[in-house]
Amino acid sequence: MDQSGIDIQADVARAKVLSQFRWSGGHADVWRLFNTTESFSAIVEGLAEPWRDAGITHVLGIESRGFLLGGAVAISLGAGFQAVRKEEGLLPGPKVTVRSAPDYRGRDHLLRMQTTLTSKDVVLLVDDWAERGSQAFAARELVEMCGARFAGASILVDQLNEEARSKIGRVTSLVFARELGDPDA
């Protein structure tokens, strides 16, 4: 697909996010964006489209919304899905683990992933929101511990500063957090 096709997909997805996103009690209500087939499909295609020619073999999703979005983007890209679980969930078999730096709430997370990726794999992280990039950095580390190549991240809402973005690598997003208005309004 040419650049105009990518722009169209991104524009449709972006419009859906901006028209349907709401703050609720100072918290981002991202779940509402997936309530209709039309909006969920547009968001998935908007996240996938910039990566169609990147040779992605696996999409990585971090528990919990990353599972939903990552799985859907993996199907769209014709790639496998790789789950990253936090401390509490079951994850049988051999795995790699890493502790993330603190997130925007000041909490660090032990992230775990099965060791099924190989040096032939090219991996894309898909997530709903990135504030500091701490979980994205940890996910990148997990991928590299398996010998695979981390291609970058496709994010629904980007709140990263330039330093965090440069550490992650290539980052695409549908909207920037500053575009979503005041959470306390």
Secondary structure, 3 states (H helix, E strand, C coil): CCHHHHHHHHHHHHHHHHHHCEEECCEEECHHHHCCHHHHHHHHHHHHHHHCCCCCCEEEEECCHHHHHHHHHHHHHCCEEEEEECCCCCCCCCEEEEECCCCCCCCCCEEEEECCCCCCCEEEEEEEEECCCHHHHHHHHHHHHCCCEEEEEEEEEECCCHHHHHHHCEEEEEEEHHHHCCCCC
